[in-house]
Structure formats: structure tokens, C-alpha cells
Amino acid sequence: MKKVYLDNASSTPIRNEVIKVMIDTLKYTFGNPSSLQHSYGRKARSLIEESRISIANTINSDPSEIIFTSGGTEANELVFKFSIQYLNIKHILTSKIEHFSVLNSISNFSKLYNIPVSFIQFDKNGIIDLNHMNFLMKKFHSCSGKILVSLMYVNNEIGNILNTKSVIELCNKYNSYFHSDTIQFIGNFLVNMKKLQVDFITASAHKFYGPKGIGFVVIKKNILNKIKFSVSINNQEHGIRLGTENISGIVGASKALQLSYNNFVDHIKKIKELKYYCILQLEKLIPSLIFNGLSKDFNRSSHAILNFLYPISKIDYLLYFKLDLMGISVSKGSSCKSSKKKISHVIQHITDKVFLKKMMPIRISFGIFNEKKDIDLLIESLKKIRKFFNKK
């Protein structure tokens, strides 16, 4: 049976070139990167710093601004932890459709440090209300500390692209810090940190064809210097993250990111064509189909994510498993908080409950290894499922 993987927003396959460099690293670079007294340790340290420089060159940042982490969740958590501890953050602004790693971290640290949190409103398409954001910032900017705004660049469930230009203008206007979860952005869009006026961004390698268990946070140099001055200094990641570095993971992440931007234009063109073709075929199959967020707007949504409500006569939470048995891998949303009978918090916030009683959300996320025939197999599988339910 032909297997079709359409859940790239959850995790991407690892490129063969990445696997090779990781195996070579595991085999030949086993020294501790903090053991600089001998060549084995210095070689390990050298690989880490070369990888840091490579990533910095790819996203046009300073190498010293990159801190390696165990993944996107830890990267997001570090932002809130150090912002609150060392940057005099007294209020946090976010939205209720952020990734769970952001919402959970904000909830935990706001309780721990007694920091109030306000949620920016959004419309039925998941578009952030900038007027409400301005209202909140105007209301709280005069408090004794700073405001930290946290909004994801590309929503991992519905693919909406944040209007970062306007968000940055508001943050500058009220002299506030801005963190953006760019985990669905990096690798799928060009990044220029010198031009992007974001104080913190976070990334995870397994979203751009690299290994799991490795990510990074980019902290602008002027902010990083404030944090470094306050934390205890040791050899690992400026003292910001403790523990022996994951050398093979770091090397793999660096290689994966570099490869993501090789033939970048061709890859993006291919994925956009796949998404467009998928939309046409879905609308042909189900003319009344409801797309979530800005999925159909190619200017304001990610080319890699398509989210829609699939009409079904009887709510069946096994729909995804039935598709899987037919060889089609899709999801109902974020894999970071999934349960058999739980609809994504993002979909719940933007969708009328009437629709959720008779429709199932499906997220399709495309990758560079997908082909047009994968979409055809998806459509054929949905046809069979519709036929089965119609008989019942």
C-alpha cells in the first residue's frame, strides 16, 4: 500500500544528507565540547561554533545571538523565564490561539512571578486585532516595568501569517519587547534577522527536515548582554542553558537549515502548486467545504498548511485513523496536545460550535517530498469515507 505523509507541520522527514553528517559526528566527534584541554574536546567545540556560524549566516544574525536548546518548547520557555527574571517584564500580551508551549509557559511563569497576562482579540479567521492590541499596550505601558508581546509568526494550525510589520511598529511605539514563535516560519520562508526587528525568535530543527530534540532561540545582542550579565556564566550556551551540548543534533540542525534554503524558490513553488491543486480537488469533491483561517489566501497564509472542516453525517473521532489505515497521514492539529476526542483549541476559538457538531477539522501540511499523486490518493480516500458514511 502506498503511504502518503501529509503532516509536515508536526514533523518533517530527515534529509539523507543530515543523517549522514549526524552519523559522522556521532562516530568521530565524541569528545566533550567543554574539555578544551585536548583535541577531542576542541574538535567538538569547533563543530558547535561552526554550526552556530552557519545558522547565523543563513538567517543573517550574529552567531553570538544563537542559543541551542532541546527544541522549540524549551526555546519558548527560556524566552519567558529570562524576560521575566532579568528584563523587568511586568505585563505579557499574547493571544489564545498561540502554540501550547507558549500558552503553558506564560501561564506557569505568570503564576510563579505574579505577572498579569492580557489576551489580544482576533476575528473568526484568526486574524489578530491590532486595534485591540494598541488599546492594551496603551493601557499597560505606563506600568513600572516593560511589556512582553508574544505572537507566533505562522500559526501552526491554520497557517495564518502574522502582520509582523504592524506588531513591531506597536512594540516600538510603546517601547516593548517582542517574541515570535517562528517554528513554522523558519525553513519555509526567508529570514533576515538584521531587518526583522524581533527581540526573540525560536526554532525547532524537526520542522525543517532536521532531527528532533534540537532547536534554538535567537536573542538580539543588546538583550542577550543584559541576560548574560545577570546569569551565572559557564561554558554551555553563555550560561543560559546548562548541560552538555547535543553535538550531532546541532550539526544536523545546521545542515538541515542550510539545505532548506538551497533551491528554496523551486521548493516553495512546488509546495504552493500542491496546495493550490489540493484546494481545487477538495472543492470539487465538497463544494460547500469550509476552510479555516486564511488557508486559501496565499498572500496571508503559509503555503505549507491547509486546514478545513470536513462535513460528516456523524461525528467520528476515528476519522484520522481510518485515513491512516488507507495510507494517508494527516492530523486534526497540533501534535503537542492531542487526545482522541479533543478538537484543537485554535479551531474551537475561531469556529462556530454548530459546525463542530457536524464537521471534523483536518490539517494537511505539505513538504518538499510530497507529489501531486499524494493529493490524488488523499482525495480518493476521502471519497471512500464519504461513500461509507452515506450508506450508513
N, C-alpha and C positions, 0 to 999 in steps of 0.2 A: 504493500500500500504506500502510495506517495504521501509523504509527510510535508505539511506546509506550516512554517513558523511565521506568525504574524503578531508577535508580542514583543517587538524590539524595544518598546518603551520600558518594559520590565527589565529586560536584559538582552544584550546582543551576543551573537556567537563570537568567539575569539578568533581573530585572524591567524592564519598559519604562521605568518612572519613573527607575530607576537609570541606565539607558543615557542617558536624556535629560540628567540632571544632570552625568554624566561628559562628554558631548559639549560641553555648555555650558562646563564647566570647561576642557576642552582648548582650546576656541575662544577664550574670553575671559580666562582666567587663566593666562597663560604666563610671568609673572614668577617669579623665583627667590625662594622664601619667606625666604631668608636675606639678600636685598638690601632691607634696611629703609630705605635712603636715598631710595627713590622709591615712588610709589603702586602700581606694578605688583607690587613685592615685598611691600609691606604688604597688598595685597589677597590675594595668595596665602597669606601667613602667617595672615591673618584667616580664610580658608576652612578652613585646617587646624585652628585653635583652635576655631572654631565646630563643626567636625565632632567634635573631641575632647569638647567640652562636650555635644553631642548624644548621643554614645555613653555618656558618663558618666551623663547623666540617664536614659538607657534602662536601664542596668544598676545604677543607684544607687551609683555610685562617685565618687571625687573626680577631676576632669579631669586633675589632675597625676599620677595613678597610671597613666594610659594611655600606653603607648609603641607607636607604629605600627611595623610590621615588613613584610617582604615576603610574609608568610604564616604559617601555623601552624608549619611546620617551623623557621623562623628564630626564632619566638617561643619555642618549646620549648627550642631550643638556647641562647638568651640566658639563660633561667632557670638552666640548669645552669652555664653559663660564669660568670655573675656570682655565683651562690650559692657556688660553689667558690672563686672568687677573693677574694671580699670578705665572706662571711658565716661563714667558719671551718667550712665543712662538712667533716666527717671520715668520714662514712658515708652511703650512699644506700640507701634501701629502695624497691623497685618490684616489679612482677610481670612474668612472662614473656608476658603477654597484652596488654601496652601497645602503642600505636602505634609503628611502626618509627622515626619521627622522635624519639621519646622513648628507645627502646632503643638506637638508634645513637648519639645524643648522650651518653647515660650511659656507654656503652662507650668512646667516644672520650675524654671528659673524665676518666673514672676511670683510664684508662691514662696519660693525659698528666700528671695530678696525683697519681697513685698513691692514689686514693680507693677503698676497698673497697666493693663492692656486694653487697647481700643481696636475695634474691627471696622475696617473700611467697607462700605456697602458696594454692591455690584448688581448689575441688571440680570435679566433672565438668560442672557447669553454668557454670563460670567465676566463681563467687562467691568473693570474697576471704575468706580465713580470718583473721578478726580475732584469734583466739586466737594464731595463729602470728605475726601482726603484733605483738601485745603482747609475745610471747616475744622477738622480735628486738629490739624497742625497749628492752625491759628489759635485754637483754644488752649493747647497744651505747651506751646513753645516757650511761654514765659515762665514755666516751672523752673525750679532750682537746678535742673540738670538738662541733659540732652534727650532728644527723641531718636529712637532707632526705628526705621521703617524696614520691614521685611516683606518683599513681594517677589514671587517667582517669575523668572523671565519668560519661560514657556510652561504653561500648565501641563502637568504630566498626564492628566486625564482627558481633557478636551482640546488641548493643543493651542489654546489662546496665547498670542504673543503680547506681552505687556507693553504698554505705551511708555517705555523707559525714559524717553526724552522729557515727557511731561512730569513724570515722577521725579526725575533728577532735578528738574527746574524747581519743583516744590521743596525738595530736600535742601537745595541750595538757598532758596528763599528763606527758609526757617532754620538754616544752619544745623541740619540734622544729618545723622548717619544713615546710609542706605545699604542694606544687604539684599542680594538677589540670589536665590537658589537657581543656578544655571545648569542644573544636572541634565535637563532635556535640551539645553541650548548648545553647550559645548560639544563639538563634533558634528552637529547638524547645521550650524551657522558659523560664519566667520566672526572671530573675536579679536578686538583691538583694545586691550586694557588701557593703553595710553589715552585713547579717545573716550572710552567708556568711563564716565565719572561715577563709578560704583565703588564704595568703600570695601565691600566684601563680596566675593563670589565663591561658589562651591561647585565641585565637580566629582564625578564618580566614573572610574575607568570602564566598568562593565556596561556603560551606556554608549560607549563609542568603540566597541569591538576589542576591549581590553579585558583584563582579569577582574574578578570580584575581589573584594577585600582591600581595595586600594582606591584612594581619591585624594583630593587636595582642596585647600582653601587658599584663595588669593586675598591677601590683606594689603591694602595700599601702604606704602613705605612709611608715610608720616604717622599713620595709626599704629602700624606694627612697632615702630620705635617706642611709642608710649607704652605698649603692652610689654615689650621686651625689658623696658626699664623697671617694670613692676614685678615681673615673674622671676623665679629663681632660674639662673642660667645653668644649663648643662649642655652636653654635646648633641642631644637629639632635638632637631627641629626648633632651634632657638629657645629651647626650654618650654615651648608652648605645648608640645606633645611628647610625653615620656614613652620610653620603650625602644627596644632595638628596631631599627627600620626594616621594613619588608622590601629587601633589595630587589628580588626578582619581580615583585609586584610593581615597584616604582619603575624599573626598567621596562616592564611590559606596558605600563600606562603611558610612558613617554613614547614608546614605539607606536602604540595604538593611536595616540593623538596625532603624531606626525603623519601616519598613514591616512588618517581620516581627512586630512587636508591635501593629500596627493590626489590628483584627478577630481578635486572637490566639485567643480562645476558640473562635470559629467555625472557624478553620483547623485547630486541634487536634482539634476534634470530628469534622471531615470526615476527617482523616487516620486517626484511631482507627477510624472506621467502615470505612474502606477496608482497614485491616489486619485487622480482625475478619472482614470479608467474604472477604478473601483466605485467611485461615486456614480458614474453613468450606469454601471451594471446593477448597482443596488437600487437606483431609482427606476430602472427598467423592471426589476423584479417586484419592487414595492413602491409604487408611485407616491403613496402617502407617507413615506418614510420621514421620520423626524431626526434631524442631525443636531447634536448637542454642541453648545458653544458656537465658535466661529469656524467649525470644521470645514465648511465649504468655501470660506473666504481665504484664498491662497495668499493674500497680502497681509492678513492679520492672524493667521494660524500656521502652525508647524506643518511642513509638507510630510512629516513622518507620522502624524497622528490623525486618526479619523474616529469619531465617536458618534454613535447613533442609537436610537431606541428602536428595537426590533419588535414589531407587533406579534403577539402570540395570544391565542384564544384562552389559554390557561397559564398563569404564571408558573414557570418551571425552572427552578434554580439549577437543574441538571443540564440546562441548555448547553452550557460551555463544555461539559463533559461529553455530551452527545456529539458535539462538533469535534472534540478531541478524539473520540472513537472513530470518527470519519477521517482522521488525519489532519484536522485543522486546529491550530493552536492560536486562540485569541484570548482576551480577558474581559472582565467586567470593569476593570480599572486598576488602580494601584495595587501592586502585589505586597506592599509593606503593611497593609492591614486588611486582610481578606478573610472572609468566612463564608460558609456555604450559602447563608441566607441574608447576606448584608450587601445592600447597594452602596456604592461609593458615596462618601459624604459630599463630594463635589456635585454629583448628579442629583442627590437629594436636595441640595441647596438651590439648584437652578431649574429644577423640573417640577411641574405641577404634579401633585400626588395622584391625581386622577389618571395621568399617563402611566405612572409607575405601578398601577394596579393591573394594567393590561399590556405592558410593554417591558422588554428586558434591555438594559443598556449593553452594548457591545463596543469594546475599544479595539480597533485594528491599528497596529503600529508597524510601519514599513521599514525595511532595512536594505542595505546595498546588495544582499544576497537574494532578495525576492525577485520574482519574474512575473510577467503577465499571466502565465499559466497558473500561478498560485492564486490569483484573484478568480480565475475561472473555476478552480476547484472549490474555493470558498462559496461562490455563488451557487454551484451545483449542490453543495452540501446544504445550504440554506433552503434551496428549492425542495430537497428531500424532506427536510424537517417540517417545512410548511405543509407539504403534502400529507405527512404523517399526522399532524395536528388537525388538519382539515377533515381527515377521515374520522377522527375522534369527535 
